Amino acid sequence: PRLCRMEATASAVRDDPSGARGEVLTRGPGGERVLVTGRLVFDSRPPRRLPPARTTLLQHFTGWFVRTGRPVFDPATADLMDFRTPQPARGLSFGYVLPLDPRTALVEYTEFSPAPLDTDGYRRALDHYTHDVLGIGPFDVTAREHGVIPMTDGRFPLRQGRSVYRIGTAGGATRPSTGYTFAAVQRQTRYIAGRLRSGRPLRVPAPYGRRARMMDAVLLRALDSGRVDGADFFDRLFRGVPGERLLRFMDGGSPPHEDLLIGLRTPVVPMLRTVVELPFRPRREHPAPPLAPSSTDTEESTP
Ligand SMILES: Cc1cc2nc3c(=O)[nH]c(=O)nc-3n(C[C@H](O)[C@H](O)[C@H](O)COP(=O)(O)OP(=O)(O)OC[C@H]3O[C@@H](n4cnc5c(N)ncnc54)[C@H](O)[C@@H]3O)c2cc1C
């Protein structure tokens, strides 16, 4: 009974003049302005600017929900990183296939690289992947999705004022080396809820520990500099590390000895060179990345 849900566009989120409460300036659907205040405010709007970083790549992708003329997909098998896509000059690319039934799947083209493609670039990449790599024959596209996720070793500030906290991607919950976010968001929000329920003062921890962030910084730099070949790097990891352990690692929850074993599966010399070089690289502003709102559209079309 004490919960009030409202939908509106927030244009400003900040401490109130006294600093004791947070305030959110909003506009409702009819354009009316409403000021909402609270003892605490949590802001998960996508960040407009990325923090200064030694390396910033973007994980950008477009997917088609396809319906094929004949059964070509195995609904029991998801392909998560298929590196048979042409590799970009910087970073890496891969396709993935999430089948829903033998004739329907989400087919995605993803790049980790400095800048997104234009619409035509994603169309060409998906044309090539579906026709020339997967060979799925004629199909209809029933819906599309698009996303841009920052992969950066910049530090996202967890607080934006005395009463305002950033959460989700805006609060650094995106794992820099993979773009995975859901699990960290759930950990973060569960922790905050528990803390508030217990009445203890709120201290929001960084979503990933120092060791995970350090390893990610090394990997991002090694990928961006071209020192390691991205496709070969992940191929080695998937072949050489048991699935459960790799998932724990990707989620930032693996113990030190497992991190070491995983490190030994990587190209050790280029990674060590990157470790040595990293402290000397300055943190720079990233030229305003077009972190356009991610979207999923439904439509019927044949490419
Ligand atoms: C297509 C796609 C697939 C993904 N798949 C995965 C996956 O499989 N696993 C994974 O871990 N991560 C995945 N991600 C990464 C994903 O970004 C995060 O997992 C997650 O959605 C981030 O949560 P968030 O709460 O930080 O941001 P969002 O989920 O983006 O939430 C931000 C919210 O803020 C609202 N908002 C924005 N501006 C305003 C404003 N001015 N006023 C009011 N509200 C506003 C938005 O409408 C949105 O609801 C995927 C991302 C995309 C785009």
The ligand as an SDF file (V2000), in Angstrom:
LIG
                    3D

 53 58  0  0  0  0  0  0  0  0999 V2000
   19.2420   -6.4940  -26.9960 C   0  0  0  0  0  0  0  0  0  0  0  0
   20.0730   -6.6480  -25.7480 C   0  0  0  0  0  0  0  0  0  0  0  0
   20.3770   -7.9080  -25.2610 C   0  0  0  0  0  0  0  0  0  0  0  0
   21.1360   -8.0460  -24.0910 C   0  0  0  0  0  0  0  0  0  0  0  0
   21.3860   -9.2960  -23.6150 N   0  0  0  0  0  0  0  0  0  0  0  0
   22.0420   -9.4360  -22.4590 C   0  0  0  0  0  0  0  0  0  0  0  0
   22.2320  -10.7370  -21.8860 C   0  0  0  0  0  0  0  0  0  0  0  0
   21.8240  -11.7380  -22.4580 O   0  0  0  0  0  0  0  0  0  0  0  0
   22.8790  -10.8330  -20.7000 N   0  0  0  0  0  0  0  0  0  0  0  0
   23.3360   -9.7380  -20.0350 C   0  0  0  0  0  0  0  0  0  0  0  0
   23.8890   -9.8930  -18.9530 O   0  0  0  0  0  0  0  0  0  0  0  0
   23.1970   -8.4930  -20.5580 N   0  0  0  0  0  0  0  0  0  0  0  0
   22.5600   -8.3150  -21.7380 C   0  0  0  0  0  0  0  0  0  0  0  0
   22.3900   -7.0760  -22.2750 N   0  0  0  0  0  0  0  0  0  0  0  0
   22.9990   -5.9350  -21.6180 C   0  0  0  0  0  0  0  0  0  0  0  0
   21.9070   -5.0900  -21.0040 C   0  0  0  0  0  0  0  0  0  0  0  0
   22.1910   -3.7530  -21.3560 O   0  0  0  0  0  0  0  0  0  0  0  0
   21.7990   -5.2710  -19.5240 C   0  0  0  0  0  0  0  0  0  0  0  0
   21.8260   -6.6050  -19.1830 O   0  0  0  0  0  0  0  0  0  0  0  0
   20.6140   -4.6140  -18.8240 C   0  0  0  0  0  0  0  0  0  0  0  0
   19.4800   -4.3680  -19.5810 O   0  0  0  0  0  0  0  0  0  0  0  0
   21.1050   -3.3260  -18.2850 C   0  0  0  0  0  0  0  0  0  0  0  0
   20.2280   -2.9780  -17.2400 O   0  0  0  0  0  0  0  0  0  0  0  0
   20.0830   -1.5140  -16.7550 P   0  0  0  0  0  0  0  0  0  0  0  0
   19.0420   -1.5380  -15.6930 O   0  0  0  0  0  0  0  0  0  0  0  0
   21.3990   -0.9240  -16.4620 O   0  0  0  0  0  0  0  0  0  0  0  0
   19.5710   -0.6800  -18.0270 O   0  0  0  0  0  0  0  0  0  0  0  0
   18.2060   -0.8400  -18.9310 P   0  0  0  0  0  0  0  0  0  0  0  0
   17.7180   -2.2310  -18.8080 O   0  0  0  0  0  0  0  0  0  0  0  0
   18.5990   -0.2630  -20.2150 O   0  0  0  0  0  0  0  0  0  0  0  0
   17.2380    0.0920  -18.1220 O   0  0  0  0  0  0  0  0  0  0  0  0
   17.3030    1.5060  -18.2120 C   0  0  0  0  0  0  0  0  0  0  0  0
   15.8690    2.0030  -18.1040 C   0  0  0  0  0  0  0  0  0  0  0  0
   15.8760    3.4160  -18.0050 O   0  0  0  0  0  0  0  0  0  0  0  0
   14.8030    3.9210  -18.7710 C   0  0  0  0  0  0  0  0  0  0  0  0
   15.1320    5.3130  -19.0760 N   0  0  0  0  0  0  0  0  0  0  0  0
   16.1010    5.7740  -19.9100 C   0  0  0  0  0  0  0  0  0  0  0  0
   16.1170    7.1210  -19.9200 N   0  0  0  0  0  0  0  0  0  0  0  0
   15.1230    7.5210  -19.0720 C   0  0  0  0  0  0  0  0  0  0  0  0
   14.6450    8.7900  -18.6590 C   0  0  0  0  0  0  0  0  0  0  0  0
   15.1580    9.9270  -19.1000 N   0  0  0  0  0  0  0  0  0  0  0  0
   13.5970    8.8210  -17.7850 N   0  0  0  0  0  0  0  0  0  0  0  0
   13.0470    7.6830  -17.3110 C   0  0  0  0  0  0  0  0  0  0  0  0
   13.4810    6.4470  -17.6530 N   0  0  0  0  0  0  0  0  0  0  0  0
   14.5000    6.3780  -18.5300 C   0  0  0  0  0  0  0  0  0  0  0  0
   14.7520    3.0110  -19.9730 C   0  0  0  0  0  0  0  0  0  0  0  0
   13.4900    3.0680  -20.5960 O   0  0  0  0  0  0  0  0  0  0  0  0
   15.0210    1.6530  -19.3240 C   0  0  0  0  0  0  0  0  0  0  0  0
   13.8430    1.0570  -18.8780 O   0  0  0  0  0  0  0  0  0  0  0  0
   21.6300   -6.9070  -23.4250 C   0  0  0  0  0  0  0  0  0  0  0  0
   21.3460   -5.6400  -23.9410 C   0  0  0  0  0  0  0  0  0  0  0  0
   20.5780   -5.5230  -25.0840 C   0  0  0  0  0  0  0  0  0  0  0  0
   20.2770   -4.1290  -25.6090 C   0  0  0  0  0  0  0  0  0  0  0  0
  1  2  1  0
  2  3  1  0
  2 52  2  0
  3  4  2  0
  4  5  1  0
  4 50  1  0
  5  6  2  0
  6  7  1  0
  6 13  1  0
  7  8  2  0
  7  9  1  0
  9 10  1  0
 10 11  2  0
 10 12  1  0
 12 13  2  0
 13 14  1  0
 14 15  1  0
 14 50  1  0
 15 16  1  0
 16 17  1  0
 16 18  1  0
 18 19  1  0
 18 20  1  0
 20 21  1  0
 20 22  1  0
 22 23  1  0
 23 24  1  0
 24 25  2  0
 24 26  1  0
 24 27  1  0
 27 28  1  0
 28 29  2  0
 28 30  1  0
 28 31  1  0
 31 32  1  0
 32 33  1  0
 33 34  1  0
 33 48  1  0
 34 35  1  0
 35 36  1  0
 35 46  1  0
 36 37  1  0
 36 45  1  0
 37 38  2  0
 38 39  1  0
 39 40  1  0
 39 45  2  0
 40 41  1  0
 40 42  2  0
 42 43  1  0
 43 44  2  0
 44 45  1  0
 46 47  1  0
 46 48  1  0
 48 49  1  0
 50 51  2  0
 51 52  1  0
 52 53  1  0
M  END
$$$$
